[in-house]
Structures are given as C-alpha cells and as structure tokens.
C-alpha cells in the first residue's frame, strides 16, 4: 500500500500547528488564573493585565483554531467581519460600562443611605 507523503506532511504540519496553539492558549489561561489567585497584581493594574492576556488569547484562538486571516487566496471577508464584530462589541460594552458608572455617580447616595432608602420602600409594600 502506497503512502501519500504529501498528506502525511500536511497532517504533521497541521497537528503541530494545533498542538502549539493549544499549548499557548493553555499557558495564557493558567497565567491569567495565577495573576488573579496569587495576587501578583492588584486593582486597575490587574484589570489591565487580564485584558491584555484575554486579547492575546483571543488573537491566538482566532488565528490558530478559527484560521481568521490565514486565507490563501480571495477576499478576506472573514477577517473584516470579525473585526466589525469586535468593534461593535467594544462599543456596546464600553457604552454600557459608561452608563452604569454615571448612573452610580449621579445617584448621590452613600451605601448606608441606599440601604435605608430600600428598607423604607420595602416597609411601604406594594
């Protein structure tokens, strides 16, 4: 039985490609977990570091597993559609956080005042 050498090379190349992507993704996930649980960073620095790790992880998963941007020929509509999706997601998430922040600032109550207000409203009933 003849073995197609080209198919074996392609299989090995793809196997190594996916294995490397899996190991990189696993390392990034473990790094983000360790950042959080071991308290290596705190506050805003931790949030920024986790966002950076998430962005790199997302890039690895898109390029290795979904093969976005690896088109050999033709238009890169797949890449453009993913970029558009991320732009819309950033706009929606960013605006939601902005609205929640300003609602919190504009309430003008301390947590104790808010608790008392909620208790007063609860005692009134429906």
MDTraj code that builds the backbone (N, CA, C; nanometers):
import mdtraj as md
import numpy as np

residues = "UNK UNK UNK UNK UNK UNK UNK UNK UNK UNK UNK UNK UNK UNK UNK UNK UNK UNK UNK UNK UNK UNK UNK UNK UNK UNK UNK UNK UNK UNK UNK UNK UNK UNK UNK UNK UNK UNK UNK UNK UNK UNK UNK UNK UNK UNK UNK UNK UNK UNK UNK UNK UNK UNK UNK UNK UNK UNK UNK UNK UNK UNK UNK UNK UNK UNK UNK UNK UNK UNK UNK UNK UNK UNK UNK UNK UNK UNK UNK UNK UNK UNK UNK UNK UNK UNK UNK UNK UNK UNK UNK UNK UNK UNK UNK UNK UNK UNK UNK UNK UNK UNK UNK UNK UNK UNK UNK UNK UNK UNK UNK UNK UNK UNK UNK UNK UNK UNK UNK UNK UNK UNK UNK UNK UNK UNK".split()
xyz = np.array([
    [0.0844, -0.1179, 0.0000],
    [0.0000, 0.0000, 0.0000],
    [0.0888, 0.1240, 0.0000],
    [0.0638, 0.2119, -0.0921],
    [0.1440, 0.3329, -0.1059],
    [0.0954, 0.4404, -0.0093],
    [0.1905, 0.5065, 0.0527],
    [0.1589, 0.6139, 0.1462],
    [0.1810, 0.7465, 0.0747],
    [0.0822, 0.8315, 0.0810],
    [0.0943, 0.9630, 0.0198],
    [0.1765, 1.0515, 0.1132],
    [0.2990, 1.0782, 0.0739],
    [0.3925, 1.1524, 0.1578],
    [0.3431, 1.2948, 0.1811],
    [0.2821, 1.3541, 0.0811],
    [0.2325, 1.4922, 0.0947],
    [0.1234, 1.5016, 0.2006],
    [0.0331, 1.4033, 0.2052],
    [-0.0728, 1.4042, 0.3061],
    [-0.0160, 1.3853, 0.4461],
    [0.0856, 1.3032, 0.4597],
    [0.1490, 1.2810, 0.5901],
    [0.2156, 1.4090, 0.6382],
    [0.2843, 1.4795, 0.5477],
    [0.3483, 1.6059, 0.5852],
    [0.2442, 1.7105, 0.6240],
    [0.1341, 1.7158, 0.5488],
    [0.0275, 1.8109, 0.5800],
    [-0.0342, 1.7792, 0.7153],
    [-0.0567, 1.6504, 0.7417],
    [-0.1133, 1.6108, 0.8705],
    [-0.0193, 1.6491, 0.9836],
    [0.1091, 1.6223, 0.9685],
    [0.2066, 1.6567, 1.0734],
    [0.2128, 1.8070, 1.0957],
    [0.2110, 1.8819, 0.9872],
    [0.2158, 2.0277, 0.9995],
    [0.0928, 2.0800, 1.0726],
    [-0.0250, 2.0319, 1.0335],
    [-0.1482, 2.0752, 1.0997],
    [-0.1515, 2.0313, 1.2455],
    [-0.1055, 1.9102, 1.2724],
    [-0.1023, 1.8590, 1.4093],
    [-0.0130, 1.9468, 1.4964],
    [0.1058, 1.9797, 1.4471],
    [0.1974, 2.0655, 1.5228],
    [0.1385, 2.2057, 1.5408],
    [0.0724, 2.2546, 1.4375],
    [0.0119, 2.3884, 1.4433],
    [-0.0952, 2.3945, 1.5518],
    [-0.1864, 2.2978, 1.5517],
    [-0.2931, 2.2966, 1.6521],
    [-0.2397, 2.2659, 1.7912],
    [-0.1406, 2.1795, 1.8006],
    [-0.0825, 2.1480, 1.9315],
    [-0.0145, 2.2709, 1.9919],
    [0.0607, 2.3425, 1.9115],
    [0.1266, 2.4635, 1.9604],
    [0.0240, 2.5679, 2.0021],
    [-0.0812, 2.5833, 1.9233],
    [-0.1871, 2.6780, 1.9589],
    [-0.2554, 2.6402, 2.0886],
    [-0.2808, 2.5113, 2.1067],
    [-0.3431, 2.4650, 2.2304],
    [-0.2533, 2.4919, 2.3501],
    [-0.1244, 2.4640, 2.3372],
    [-0.0325, 2.4860, 2.4492],
    [-0.0173, 2.6349, 2.4824],
    [-0.0148, 2.7184, 2.3807],
    [-0.0066, 2.8632, 2.4042],
    [-0.1335, 2.9121, 2.4734],
    [-0.2496, 2.8669, 2.4264],
    [-0.3765, 2.9068, 2.4884],
    [-0.3834, 2.8588, 2.6331],
    [-0.3404, 2.7369, 2.6573],
    [-0.3408, 2.6833, 2.7934],
    [-0.2480, 2.7625, 2.8847],
    [-0.1301, 2.7980, 2.8341],
    [-0.0355, 2.8767, 2.9136],
    [-0.0923, 3.0145, 2.9463],
    [-0.1609, 3.0763, 2.8520],
    [-0.2202, 3.2079, 2.8774],
    [-0.3326, 3.1996, 2.9801],
    [-0.4127, 3.0949, 2.9732],
    [-0.5211, 3.0782, 3.0700],
    [-0.4644, 3.0567, 3.2094],
    [-0.3634, 2.9725, 3.2202],
    [-0.3019, 2.9475, 3.3509],
    [-0.2359, 3.0740, 3.4037],
    [-0.1725, 3.1512, 3.3170],
    [-0.1089, 3.2763, 3.3599],
    [-0.2124, 3.3744, 3.4141],
    [-0.3250, 3.3892, 3.3453],
    [-0.4309, 3.4773, 3.3941],
    [-0.4869, 3.4304, 3.5271],
    [-0.5018, 3.2999, 3.5415],
    [-0.5506, 3.2431, 3.6677],
    [-0.4518, 3.2713, 3.7810],
    [-0.3244, 3.2499, 3.7547],
    [-0.2229, 3.2743, 3.8578],
    [-0.2108, 3.4220, 3.8929],
    [-0.2270, 3.5081, 3.7943],
    [-0.2263, 3.6519, 3.8218],
    [-0.3322, 3.6883, 3.9253],
    [-0.4481, 3.6265, 3.9112],
    [-0.5608, 3.6592, 3.9976],
    [-0.5504, 3.5920, 4.1340],
    [-0.5236, 3.4637, 4.1351],
    [-0.5272, 3.3899, 4.2623],
    [-0.4074, 3.4172, 4.3510],
    [-0.2913, 3.4430, 4.2932],
    [-0.1721, 3.4681, 4.3747],
    [-0.1535, 3.6151, 4.4101],
    [-0.2442, 3.7006, 4.3632],
    [-0.2406, 3.8447, 4.3929],
    [-0.1066, 3.9072, 4.3536],
    [-0.0568, 3.8687, 4.2357],
    [0.0668, 3.9281, 4.1873],
    [0.0465, 4.0753, 4.1540],
    [-0.0726, 4.1105, 4.1114],
    [-0.1078, 4.2486, 4.0815],
    [-0.2394, 4.2788, 4.1504],
    [-0.2720, 4.4069, 4.1610],
    [-0.3990, 4.4411, 4.2242],
    [-0.4595, 4.5640, 4.1571],
    [-0.5879, 4.5802, 4.1775],
    [-0.6596, 4.6984, 4.1298],
    [-0.6643, 4.7105, 3.9796],
    [-0.6434, 4.8319, 3.9335],
    [-0.6522, 4.8604, 3.7901],
    [-0.5425, 4.7923, 3.7106],
    [-0.4260, 4.7737, 3.7718],
    [-0.3159, 4.7081, 3.7013],
    [-0.3534, 4.5629, 3.6702],
    [-0.4189, 4.4961, 3.7652],
    [-0.4641, 4.3591, 3.7429],
    [-0.5675, 4.3540, 3.6309],
    [-0.6605, 4.4476, 3.6321],
    [-0.7635, 4.4501, 3.5277],
    [-0.7008, 4.4713, 3.3901],
    [-0.6060, 4.5611, 3.3803],
    [-0.5403, 4.5873, 3.2518],
    [-0.4593, 4.4658, 3.2074],
    [-0.3906, 4.4012, 3.3013],
    [-0.3127, 4.2822, 3.2673],
    [-0.4037, 4.1687, 3.2203],
    [-0.5169, 4.1499, 3.2869],
    [-0.6104, 4.0449, 3.2454],
    [-0.6709, 4.0758, 3.1090],
    [-0.6986, 4.2019, 3.0822],
    [-0.7491, 4.2391, 2.9499],
    [-0.6443, 4.2127, 2.8421],
    [-0.5185, 4.2397, 2.8730],
    [-0.4114, 4.2138, 2.7766],
    [-0.3966, 4.0641, 2.7510],
    [-0.4006, 3.9840, 2.8578],
    [-0.3926, 3.8382, 2.8418],
    [-0.5116, 3.7873, 2.7611],
    [-0.6300, 3.8408, 2.7884],
    [-0.7502, 3.7994, 2.7147],
    [-0.7400, 3.8370, 2.5668],
    [-0.6844, 3.9539, 2.5382],
    [-0.6702, 3.9963, 2.3988],
    [-0.5724, 3.9053, 2.3241],
    [-0.4616, 3.8710, 2.3876],
    [-0.3648, 3.7813, 2.3238],
    [-0.4256, 3.6432, 2.3053],
    [-0.4981, 3.5955, 2.4059],
    [-0.5635, 3.4655, 2.3974],
    [-0.6671, 3.4636, 2.2849],
    [-0.7421, 3.5712, 2.2713],
    [-0.8414, 3.5810, 2.1656],
    [-0.7730, 3.5787, 2.0285],
    [-0.6615, 3.6493, 2.0164],
    [-0.5865, 3.6515, 1.8909],
    [-0.5356, 3.5111, 1.8567],
    [-0.4824, 3.4410, 1.9560],
    [-0.4313, 3.3051, 1.9335],
    [-0.5449, 3.2138, 1.8885],
    [-0.6571, 3.2211, 1.9557],
    [-0.7682, 3.1329, 1.9202],
    [-0.8252, 3.1657, 1.7825],
    [-0.8318, 3.2937, 1.7488],
    [-0.8832, 3.3304, 1.6170],
    [-0.7909, 3.2848, 1.5047],
    [-0.6619, 3.3023, 1.5236],
    [-0.5694, 3.2693, 1.4154],
    [-0.5404, 3.1201, 1.4068],
    [-0.5303, 3.0527, 1.5218],
    [-0.4940, 2.9111, 1.5183],
    [-0.6149, 2.8228, 1.4931],
    [-0.7196, 2.8408, 1.5702],
    [-0.8322, 2.7474, 1.5631],
    [-0.9376, 2.7885, 1.4596],
    [-0.9693, 2.9158, 1.4511],
    [-1.0689, 2.9601, 1.3533],
    [-1.0074, 2.9987, 1.2195],
    [-0.8751, 3.0095, 1.2165],
    [-0.7986, 3.0406, 1.0963],
    [-0.8434, 3.1694, 1.0291],
    [-0.8739, 3.2685, 1.1097],
    [-0.9093, 3.4007, 1.0572],
    [-0.7810, 3.4692, 1.0127],
    [-0.7803, 3.5194, 0.8920],
    [-0.6647, 3.5900, 0.8400],
    [-0.5620, 3.4996, 0.7748],
    [-0.5896, 3.3704, 0.7681],
    [-0.4956, 3.2782, 0.7050],
    [-0.5445, 3.2332, 0.5678],
    [-0.6276, 3.3126, 0.5064],
    [-0.6804, 3.2760, 0.3747],
    [-0.5672, 3.2790, 0.2726],
    [-0.5616, 3.1750, 0.1935],
    [-0.4553, 3.1667, 0.0947],
    [-0.4848, 3.2524, -0.0282],
    [-0.6124, 3.2691, -0.0580],
    [-0.6482, 3.3492, -0.1753],
    [-0.7877, 3.4066, -0.1552],
    [-0.8208, 3.5018, -0.2345],
    [-0.9539, 3.5607, -0.2285],
    [-0.9633, 3.6723, -0.1256],
    [-1.0825, 3.7339, -0.1178],
    [-1.1007, 3.8447, -0.0238],
    [-1.0997, 3.7955, 0.1206],
    [-1.0609, 3.8828, 0.2071],
    [-1.0544, 3.8480, 0.3483],
    [-1.1795, 3.8977, 0.4205],
    [-1.2938, 3.8575, 0.3682],
    [-1.4195, 3.8996, 0.4294],
    [-1.4346, 3.8430, 0.5692],
    [-1.3820, 3.7252, 0.5927],
    [-1.3893, 3.6645, 0.7243],
    [-1.3175, 3.7529, 0.8266],
    [-1.2021, 3.8034, 0.7910],
    [-1.1263, 3.8910, 0.8797],
    [-1.2013, 4.0213, 0.9038],
    [-1.2576, 4.0786, 0.7998],
    [-1.3312, 4.2036, 0.8140],
    [-1.4558, 4.1866, 0.9000],
    [-1.5262, 4.0757, 0.8824],
    [-1.6468, 4.0545, 0.9617],
    [-1.6130, 4.0361, 1.1093],
    [-1.5036, 3.9688, 1.1408],
    [-1.4616, 3.9530, 1.2800],
    [-1.4193, 4.0876, 1.3380],
    [-1.3478, 4.1675, 1.2601],
    [-1.3066, 4.2996, 1.3077],
    [-1.4292, 4.3877, 1.3347],
    [-1.5282, 4.3817, 1.2472],
    [-1.6515, 4.4581, 1.2674],
    [-1.7247, 4.4107, 1.3924],
    [-1.7280, 4.2791, 1.4141],
    [-1.7929, 4.2243, 1.5320],
    [-1.7258, 4.2760, 1.6596],
    [-1.5934, 4.2778, 1.6608],
    [-1.5223, 4.3269, 1.7784],
    [-1.5460, 4.4756, 1.7994],
    [-1.5515, 4.5517, 1.6929],
    [-1.5774, 4.6948, 1.7066],
    [-1.7143, 4.7196, 1.7684],
    [-1.8144, 4.6490, 1.7217],
    [-1.9490, 4.6646, 1.7773],
    [-1.9521, 4.6198, 1.9229],
    [-1.8859, 4.5084, 1.9539],
    [-1.8834, 4.4595, 2.0921],
    [-1.8158, 4.5598, 2.1843],
    [-1.7068, 4.6195, 2.1406],
    [-1.6371, 4.7189, 2.2229],
    [-1.7249, 4.8407, 2.2445],
    [-1.7949, 4.8841, 2.1412],
    [-1.8840, 4.9988, 2.1551],
    [-1.9958, 4.9684, 2.2539],
    [-2.0597, 4.8524, 2.2405],
    [-2.1713, 4.8167, 2.3289],
    [-2.1236, 4.8009, 2.4729],
    [-2.0139, 4.7291, 2.4930],
    [-1.9635, 4.7077, 2.6292],
    [-1.9143, 4.8386, 2.6889],
    [-1.8408, 4.9164, 2.6115],
    [-1.7905, 5.0438, 2.6617],
    [-1.9018, 5.1405, 2.6993],
    [-2.0026, 5.1497, 2.6163],
    [-2.1152, 5.2389, 2.6475],
    [-2.1943, 5.1885, 2.7675],
    [-2.2091, 5.0575, 2.7818],
    [-2.2799, 5.0030, 2.8979],
    [-2.2063, 5.0352, 3.0272],
    [-2.0752, 5.0177, 3.0265],
    [-1.9962, 5.0499, 3.1459],
    [-2.0035, 5.1990, 3.1750],
    [-1.9978, 5.2820, 3.0715],
    [-2.0053, 5.4262, 3.0903],
    [-2.1401, 5.4660, 3.1517],
    [-2.2486, 5.4073, 3.1017],
    [-2.3819, 5.4375, 3.1554],
    [-2.3921, 5.3939, 3.3005],
    [-2.3447, 5.2732, 3.3318],
    [-2.3523, 5.2253, 3.4702],
    [-2.2693, 5.3119, 3.5641],
    [-2.1525, 5.3550, 3.5194],
    [-2.0682, 5.4414, 3.6025],
    [-2.1392, 5.5726, 3.6323],
    [-2.1953, 5.6347, 3.5300],
    [-2.2614, 5.7630, 3.5504],
    [-2.3912, 5.7506, 3.6281],
    [-2.4601, 5.6386, 3.6154],
    [-2.5784, 5.6181, 3.6993],
    [-2.5381, 5.6072, 3.8455],
    [-2.4275, 5.5412, 3.8721],
    [-2.3786, 5.5273, 4.0082],
    [-2.3354, 5.6627, 4.0642],
    [-2.2659, 5.7420, 3.9850],
    [-2.2194, 5.8730, 4.0300],
    [-2.3375, 5.9671, 4.0533],
    [-2.4355, 5.9620, 3.9661],
    [-2.5483, 6.0542, 3.9746],
    [-2.6509, 6.0180, 4.0818],
    [-2.6422, 5.8981, 4.1369],
    [-2.7341, 5.8619, 4.2442],
    [-2.7109, 5.9499, 4.3661],
    [-2.5864, 5.9799, 4.3968],
    [-2.5538, 6.0721, 4.5047],
    [-2.5828, 6.0200, 4.6444],
    [-2.5921, 5.8897, 4.6612],
    [-2.6185, 5.8327, 4.7922],
    [-2.5006, 5.7475, 4.8364],
    [-2.4781, 5.7481, 4.9666],
    [-2.3803, 5.6561, 5.0210],
    [-2.4461, 5.5187, 5.0308],
    [-2.3687, 5.4127, 5.0451],
    [-2.4299, 5.2801, 5.0596],
    [-2.5257, 5.2711, 5.1787],
    [-2.4961, 5.3419, 5.2878],
    [-2.5851, 5.3399, 5.4034],
    [-2.7175, 5.4090, 5.3707],
    [-2.7117, 5.5219, 5.3006],
    [-2.8327, 5.5918, 5.2609],
    [-2.9156, 5.5068, 5.1649],
    [-2.8486, 5.4369, 5.0742],
    [-2.9190, 5.3497, 4.9809],
    [-2.9875, 5.2359, 5.0554],
    [-2.9192, 5.1782, 5.1536],
    [-2.9784, 5.0700, 5.2321],
    [-3.1018, 5.1184, 5.3072],
    [-3.0925, 5.2372, 5.3673],
    [-3.2067, 5.2923, 5.4405],
    [-3.3237, 5.3217, 5.3469],
    [-3.2945, 5.3754, 5.2286],
    [-3.3978, 5.4032, 5.1305],
    [-3.4689, 5.2749, 5.0878],
    [-3.3913, 5.1695, 5.0653],
    [-3.4512, 5.0422, 5.0240],
    [-3.5368, 4.9835, 5.1358],
    [-3.4922, 4.9975, 5.2599],
    [-3.5722, 4.9476, 5.3740],
    [-3.7031, 5.0275, 5.3865],
    [-3.6946, 5.1585, 5.3678],
    [-3.8145, 5.2417, 5.3739],
    [-3.9139, 5.2038, 5.2649],
    [-3.8636, 5.1821, 5.1428],
    [-3.9505, 5.1430, 5.0326],
    [-4.0116, 5.0051, 5.0549],
    [-3.9349, 4.9158, 5.1151],
    [-3.9835, 4.7813, 5.1434],
    [-4.0939, 4.7822, 5.2496],
    [-4.0809, 4.8721, 5.3472],
    [-4.1825, 4.8779, 5.4528],
    [-4.3145, 4.9326, 5.4002],
    [-4.3140, 5.0101, 5.2934],
    [-4.4370, 5.0629, 5.2348],
    [-4.5179, 4.9526, 5.1673],
    [-4.4481, 4.8510, 5.1153],
    [-4.5174, 4.7437, 5.0447],
    [-4.5570, 4.7856, 4.9054],
    [-4.6413, 4.7055, 4.8428],
    [-4.6851, 4.7365, 4.7070],
    [-4.7942, 4.8367, 4.7146],
])
top = md.Topology()
chain = top.add_chain()
for i, resn in enumerate(residues, 1):
    res = top.add_residue(resn, chain, resSeq=i)
    for name in ("N", "CA", "C"):
        top.add_atom(name, md.element.get_by_symbol(name[0]), res)
traj = md.Trajectory(xyz[None], top)
